[in-house]
């Protein structure tokens, strides 16, 4: 049978739901192979001229209110809320609104991230084999290894444009080649925190970044304007995922449809036949396709599968977020100028590698083993957010000038490994609907005691680095929950890491996984999941590069 062709036709080779790092990677590979692709994105387009893709949009700006308070990159929590509860004892939900939301816009989460893109280590793909089970958690090995994924890591680093020093991190996994670009400039505060961490035996290194340090792929280097994390880049120095979308569009084989919500994957009982969607005019239509690639992220992807009537019992389960531990320190005689440069220029991985103190802490907590996560070196840089922290009145101006909670503050954030627990899940809220009338995604989440014990162990160790830097005071908080101790205070129950994984777990056994090692649903082999929802475990590294590498692997399997 002839393969259907043509963007203007009724049937296309592949429909991709979501234009973030996963969807854009798949689009880049499929269109280069000559496939016709339509990308549906429920958010608005502020990234690229869709008719003339060699032109990039100039909608982004250094505007804190626009991006932080007015939901410029979406989703608007009043129109597209999510709900949250810690468990059924909370009823249908305990909160409605913004729950760990990732941008809903052309480019997805890649537009707002500050671009840290480390690889996982070899052991992250075999957690059960390497460490053993954890009571109360569904720890399992991935159906692939680091060696299986390494060529795709290298491929997406070239596609995106990643900076880094291959020799800088002694704890990193092996690489087949260098980074495409050298590291960018170091933040002043990171120079100081790196030196202090090294005196205590840690191994900081320049963070691998999806932000140009030199001209790359027709885009300029980062000018270190400081509006990086949570902001779109005004000069498009971030390579993820604008580079892939631009290439896909310029083949002539791709079309992006923004402000278009996919409401259902249609099937004939054995295979997917296409999707139903609602465009900007509010009219529901259908489109046929040979393949449907779902890349909506670990919340919207299971939501779409559930809205489509898919009934695998593990859809939505094993939700993982990174359990964040933040140690902050205040300094009387130092100004860090964290508003300049990228949001994070340095990391250290030591908390991911068990040592004697962490083994002792695990034993004391009654755990067989314990792992933390990458530790980010950074500081706050948003003056309007700072202005809201100080008491209004005569002292407000003086506090803003002295800036004790911004310019004189430095912090470490550990993205702690979150274990997969079957009761942590995404499902459809029974009562709350979005602006289109569809049930919204509901988080049910409570951290495993492994995360709490790891946080309690590593929080004081990060605070000790701040003390070595000369901090007058330190404080440790977490998201969600709190760490007990001097200066500790509680954060909200709902996680705020913006790292969401699991919910459509992959594996070889259809009884214990939803998708196979090529991202295909066991029930419908022409539905491919290309985002972090297929993660089996979360590791303690940011998920973006790994989900993009998986998407590259899955797309390569499709065209093969």
C-alpha positions in Angstrom: 0.0 0.0 0.0 1.3 3.4 -0.9 2.3 5.6 2.1 -0.1 8.6 2.4 1.7 11.9 1.7 1.1 15.6 2.0 0.4 18.0 4.8 -2.7 19.3 3.1 -4.3 15.8 2.8 -6.6 14.1 5.3 -4.1 11.4 6.3 -0.5 12.0 7.4 2.3 9.7 8.4 2.4 10.9 12.0 0.5 13.1 14.3 2.6 14.4 17.2 0.7 15.7 20.3 3.0 18.2 22.0 5.8 20.4 20.6 8.2 20.2 23.6 11.6 18.5 23.7 10.2 15.0 23.0 7.8 16.0 20.2 10.3 18.3 18.5 13.0 15.6 18.5 10.6 13.1 16.9 9.5 15.7 14.3 13.1 16.5 13.4 13.9 12.8 12.7 10.7 11.9 11.0 10.6 14.9 8.6 14.3 14.4 7.7 13.3 10.8 6.6 10.5 12.3 4.4 7.5 11.6 6.7 4.6 14.0 6.7 4.0 15.3 10.2 1.4 17.4 11.9 2.3 18.7 15.4 -0.7 19.7 17.6 0.1 22.1 20.5 -2.6 23.3 22.8 -0.6 26.4 23.8 0.0 29.6 21.9 3.0 30.1 19.5 5.5 32.7 20.6 8.6 30.9 19.3 8.8 30.7 15.5 7.2 32.1 12.3 5.2 29.1 11.1 5.0 30.3 7.5 8.6 31.5 7.3 10.4 29.2 9.8 13.8 30.8 9.2 12.5 33.7 11.2 12.2 33.3 15.0 9.6 35.2 16.9 10.5 38.2 19.1 7.7 37.8 21.6 10.1 37.0 24.5 11.4 39.8 26.8 13.0 40.4 30.2 9.7 40.9 31.9 9.2 39.3 35.2 5.5 40.1 35.6 4.7 38.9 32.0 6.2 35.4 32.5 5.9 34.8 36.3 2.5 36.4 37.1 0.6 36.6 33.8 1.2 33.0 32.6 2.5 34.2 29.2 3.8 30.7 28.4 0.7 29.1 29.9 -1.1 27.2 31.1 -3.4 29.7 32.8 -4.4 27.9 36.1 -7.9 29.5 36.0 -8.6 28.1 32.5 -6.6 24.9 32.7 -6.1 24.0 36.3 -4.9 20.8 37.8 -5.9 19.4 41.2 -3.9 17.8 44.0 -4.3 15.6 46.9 -1.9 13.6 49.1 -4.3 10.6 49.1 -7.9 9.5 49.1 -8.3 10.7 52.6 -8.3 14.3 51.2 -11.5 13.6 49.2 -11.6 14.4 45.5 -8.9 17.0 45.9 -7.4 19.4 48.4 -6.2 22.1 45.9 -7.2 23.4 42.5 -4.9 25.6 40.4 -1.3 25.5 39.4 0.2 22.2 40.4 3.8 21.8 39.2 2.8 23.1 35.7 5.2 23.1 32.7 4.6 25.6 30.0 1.9 25.0 27.4 3.3 26.7 24.4 5.0 25.9 21.1 8.4 24.5 22.4 6.8 23.3 25.6 9.0 23.1 28.7 12.1 23.8 26.7 11.2 27.4 26.4 11.2 28.2 30.1 14.0 26.0 31.3 17.4 27.4 32.1 18.9 24.6 30.0 20.6 22.2 32.4 20.9 18.9 30.4 23.0 16.3 32.2 23.0 12.7 31.2 21.9 9.9 33.5 24.7 7.6 34.8 25.0 3.9 33.9 23.5 2.7 37.2 20.4 4.8 36.8 19.0 2.3 34.2 19.4 -0.7 36.5 18.4 0.6 39.9 16.9 -2.7 41.0 19.9 -4.8 39.9 22.4 -2.4 41.3 20.8 -1.5 44.6 17.9 -3.9 45.2 14.3 -3.3 46.2 12.9 -0.6 48.5 9.9 -1.5 50.7 6.8 0.3 49.6 8.3 1.3 46.2 8.1 -0.3 42.7 11.8 -0.1 41.9 12.6 -1.8 38.5 15.2 -1.8 35.9 14.7 0.0 32.6 14.3 -2.2 29.5 17.5 -0.6 28.0 20.9 0.4 29.2 23.1 3.5 29.1 25.1 1.9 26.3 21.8 1.5 24.3 21.0 5.2 24.8 24.5 6.7 24.6 24.5 7.2 20.7 21.1 9.0 21.1 22.4 11.2 23.9 25.3 12.3 21.6 22.8 12.8 18.7 20.4 15.1 20.6 23.3 17.0 22.2 24.3 17.9 18.6 20.8 18.6 17.5 20.1 20.9 20.5 23.6 22.4 20.9 24.9 21.6 24.4 27.8 23.2 26.2 30.1 21.3 28.6 33.5 20.0 29.5 33.7 16.2 29.1 36.6 16.0 31.5 35.2 18.1 34.3 33.0 15.7 36.2 34.8 12.6 37.5 31.4 11.0 38.4 29.9 11.2 35.0 29.1 8.3 32.7 31.4 7.6 29.7 30.9 9.5 26.5 31.6 8.7 22.9 32.8 12.2 22.2 33.1 15.8 23.5 30.3 18.3 23.9 29.4 20.4 20.9 30.3 23.6 22.6 32.6 24.6 25.5 31.0 25.9 28.8 29.8 29.4 29.1 31.0 32.0 31.7 30.7 31.0 35.4 28.5 32.9 37.7 30.4 34.8 40.4 28.6 33.0 43.2 29.3 29.6 41.6 33.0 30.4 41.6 32.8 30.9 45.3 30.5 27.9 46.0 32.6 25.7 43.8 35.8 26.5 45.8 34.0 25.9 49.1 32.5 22.6 48.0 35.9 21.4 46.8 37.4 22.1 50.2 34.8 19.7 51.7 35.5 16.9 49.2 32.8 17.5 46.6 33.3 17.6 42.8 31.5 20.6 41.3 31.7 21.1 37.5 30.2 23.4 34.8 26.6 22.3 34.2 25.9 20.9 30.7 23.7 23.5 29.1 21.3 23.8 26.2 22.3 27.4 25.9 24.8 28.5 23.3 28.2 29.6 24.6 29.3 30.4 21.0 27.4 31.0 17.8 25.7 27.6 16.9 23.3 26.5 14.3 22.6 30.0 13.1 21.7 31.3 16.6 23.8 33.7 18.8 25.6 32.9 22.1 23.9 33.6 25.4 24.4 37.3 26.4 23.9 36.4 30.1 21.0 38.7 30.5 19.9 36.8 33.6 16.3 36.2 32.5 16.7 32.5 31.9 14.9 30.1 34.2 11.1 30.5 33.7 11.6 32.9 30.8 11.7 32.5 27.0 15.0 33.6 25.6 14.7 36.9 23.7 17.6 36.2 21.4 17.0 32.4 21.0 20.3 31.4 22.5 18.5 28.4 24.0 18.7 25.5 21.5 16.0 23.3 23.0 13.7 22.7 21.2 13.6 25.6 18.7 16.4 24.1 16.7 14.5 20.9 16.0 11.2 22.6 15.3 12.9 25.0 12.9 14.6 22.2 11.0 11.4 20.1 10.8 9.4 23.0 9.4 12.1 23.9 6.9 11.8 20.4 5.3 8.3 21.3 4.2 7.1 18.0 5.7 5.8 19.4 9.0 3.0 21.6 10.1 2.5 23.0 13.6 -1.0 23.8 14.8 -1.0 25.9 18.0 -3.9 26.5 20.2 -5.2 23.1 19.3 -6.3 20.6 21.9 -6.2 16.9 21.1 -9.2 15.4 23.0 -9.1 11.8 21.9 -6.9 9.2 20.1 -9.3 7.3 17.8 -8.8 3.5 17.3 -10.3 0.6 15.5 -9.7 -1.7 18.5 -6.3 -2.9 17.3 -4.5 0.3 16.1 -4.8 4.0 16.4 -6.4 5.6 13.3 -6.0 9.3 14.2 -7.1 11.9 16.7 -10.0 14.2 17.5 -9.0 17.8 18.1 -10.4 21.2 18.9 -8.8 24.2 17.2 -8.9 27.9 18.0 -12.4 28.2 16.6 -13.7 25.8 19.1 -14.9 23.3 16.5 -14.1 19.6 17.0 -12.5 17.9 14.0 -10.7 14.7 13.2 -7.4 13.8 11.4 -6.2 10.3 10.3 -2.6 9.2 10.7 -0.5 6.0 10.4 1.2 6.8 13.8 0.2 8.9 16.8 3.1 10.1 18.9 2.1 11.4 22.3 4.6 13.9 23.8 2.5 15.9 26.2 4.6 15.3 29.3 4.0 13.0 32.2 0.8 14.7 33.2 -1.0 15.5 30.0 0.0 12.2 28.3 -1.7 9.9 30.7 -4.6 12.4 30.8 -5.1 12.0 27.0 -4.8 8.2 27.2 -7.5 8.2 29.9 -9.7 10.6 28.0 -9.3 8.2 25.0 -10.7 5.3 27.1 -7.4 3.4 27.3 -7.8 1.0 30.2 -4.3 -0.4 31.1 -4.3 -0.4 34.9 -0.9 1.2 35.1 -1.7 4.3 33.1 -1.1 7.3 35.3 0.6 5.3 38.1 4.2 5.5 39.4 4.2 9.3 39.2 7.6 10.7 40.1 8.7 14.3 40.8 12.1 15.3 42.0 12.0 15.9 45.7 13.7 19.2 46.1 15.9 20.1 49.1 17.0 23.8 49.1 19.7 25.1 51.4 20.0 28.8 51.4 22.5 31.1 53.2 22.6 34.8 53.9 25.8 36.8 53.7 26.5 40.2 55.2 29.6 41.1 53.2 29.0 39.5 49.8 26.8 40.4 46.9 26.4 37.6 44.4 24.7 39.3 41.5 22.8 36.2 40.7 20.5 38.1 38.3 23.4 38.1 35.8 24.2 35.1 33.7 22.3 31.8 33.4 20.3 30.7 36.4 22.7 27.8 37.2 26.2 27.4 35.8 27.6 24.7 38.2 26.4 21.3 39.6 27.8 18.5 41.7 26.7 14.9 41.6 28.2 13.6 44.9 24.8 13.1 46.6 23.9 10.5 43.9 26.8 8.3 44.8 26.4 6.5 48.1 29.2 6.9 50.6 29.7 5.7 54.2 27.8 8.6 55.8 24.8 8.1 53.5 24.8 4.3 54.0 24.8 4.9 57.8 21.9 7.4 57.4 20.0 4.9 55.3 20.5 2.2 57.9 19.4 4.5 60.7 16.2 5.3 58.7 15.5 1.6 58.2 16.3 1.8 54.4 18.4 -0.7 52.4 20.0 2.2 50.5 19.7 5.9 49.8 20.4 8.3 46.9 20.1 12.0 46.7 20.3 14.0 43.4 22.3 16.6 41.5 23.0 19.7 43.5 22.5 23.0 41.7 24.6 26.1 42.7 22.5 29.3 42.2 20.8 32.3 43.7 17.6 34.2 43.3 17.6 37.0 40.7 14.0 38.3 40.5 13.6 41.8 42.0 9.7 41.9 41.9 9.6 38.6 43.7 12.0 40.0 46.3 9.9 43.1 46.7 7.0 41.0 47.8 9.0 39.4 50.6 9.7 42.5 52.7 7.3 44.2 55.0 5.7 47.3 53.4 6.6 50.6 55.0 9.6 52.8 55.7 12.0 49.9 55.8 11.0 48.5 52.4 13.3 50.7 50.3 16.3 50.0 52.6 15.7 46.3 52.4 15.6 46.5 48.6 18.9 48.4 48.6 20.6 46.0 51.0 18.9 43.0 49.3 19.4 40.4 52.1 17.0 37.9 50.4 18.3 38.2 46.8 21.7 39.8 46.1 23.2 38.6 49.5 21.6 35.1 49.2 23.2 31.9 47.8 21.6 28.5 47.6 21.9 24.9 46.7 19.0 22.9 45.3 19.2 19.1 45.3 16.9 17.4 42.8 16.4 14.3 44.9 15.6 11.0 43.3 12.0 10.2 43.8 11.1 6.5 44.0 8.2 5.1 41.9 5.2 4.3 44.1 2.1 2.8 42.6 -0.3 5.0 44.6 1.4 8.2 43.4 -0.5 8.8 40.2 -2.2 11.0 37.6 -5.9 10.4 36.9 -8.9 12.4 35.9 -10.5 14.7 38.5 -14.2 13.6 38.9 -15.5 17.1 39.4 -13.1 19.8 38.0 -13.1 20.5 34.2 -11.0 22.8 32.1 -12.3 25.7 29.9 -13.2 23.3 27.1 -15.2 21.1 29.4 -12.8 18.1 29.8 -11.8 16.6 33.1 -8.5 18.0 34.3 -5.5 16.0 35.5 -5.4 15.2 39.2 -2.2 14.6 41.1 -2.3 12.1 44.0 1.2 12.2 45.5 3.0 11.6 48.8 6.8 11.2 49.0 8.3 7.8 50.0 10.3 7.8 53.2 13.4 7.3 51.1 13.1 10.9 49.8 12.5 12.3 53.3 15.5 10.5 54.8 17.8 11.5 51.9 16.7 15.1 52.2 17.3 15.1 56.0 20.8 13.7 55.4 21.9 15.9 52.5 20.3 19.2 53.6 22.8 19.8 56.4 25.7 18.8 54.1 24.7 21.5 51.7 24.3 24.0 54.5 27.8 23.2 55.6 29.1 24.3 52.2 27.3 27.6 52.7 28.9 27.9 56.2 32.3 27.3 54.6 31.6 30.2 52.2 31.0 32.4 55.3 27.2 32.4 55.5 25.8 34.3 58.6 22.8 32.0 58.6 21.4 29.0 56.7 18.0 27.5 56.2 16.8 24.3 54.7 13.4 23.8 53.1 11.9 21.2 50.7 9.3 20.8 48.1 7.0 19.3 49.1 7.1 19.3 52.9 9.8 20.6 55.2 13.1 19.5 56.8 13.2 19.8 60.6 16.0 21.8 62.0 17.2 25.3 63.0 15.7 27.8 60.5 13.6 25.2 58.7 10.2 26.1 57.5 7.5 24.2 55.5 6.7 24.7 51.8 3.4 23.7 50.2 2.3 20.0 50.0 2.3 20.0 46.2 5.6 19.6 44.5 7.2 22.5 42.6 10.2 20.9 40.9 8.7 21.1 37.3 10.3 17.7 36.8 7.6 15.1 36.3 8.2 11.5 35.2 6.6 8.1 35.1 2.9 7.5 34.6 3.3 5.5 31.4 6.1 3.1 32.4 8.0 1.2 29.8 9.1 -2.4 30.0 9.0 -5.7 28.1 6.1 -7.3 30.1 2.6 -5.9 29.3 1.5 -6.9 32.7 4.0 -4.6 34.5 4.4 -1.8 31.9 2.3 0.3 29.5 4.8 0.8 26.7 7.7 -1.2 25.3 11.4 -0.3 25.0 10.6 1.6 21.7 7.9 3.7 23.4 5.1 1.8 21.7 1.9 1.1 23.7 1.6 -2.7 24.2 -2.1 -2.4 23.5 -1.7 -0.2 20.3 1.7 -0.5 18.7 1.3 2.5 16.4 0.9 4.8 19.4 4.4 6.0 20.6 5.0 7.8 23.9 7.9 10.3 23.5 8.3 12.1 26.8 9.3 11.5 30.4 6.2 9.5 31.2 7.9 6.3 30.1 10.6 6.7 32.7 10.9 3.6 35.0 12.8 5.5 37.7 13.5 9.2 38.1 17.2 9.3 38.8 18.4 12.5 40.4 19.2 14.3 37.2 17.0 16.6 35.2 14.9 14.6 32.8 15.1 16.7 29.6 18.1 15.3 27.8 17.1 11.7 28.6 13.6 12.1 27.4 14.9 13.7 24.2 17.4 10.8 23.7 14.6 8.3 24.2 12.5 10.3 21.7 15.4 10.0 19.2 15.6 6.3 19.8 11.9 5.8 19.3 11.7 7.9 16.2 14.7 6.1 14.7 12.9 2.8 15.3 9.8 4.2 13.6 11.6 5.1 10.4 13.6 1.9 10.4 
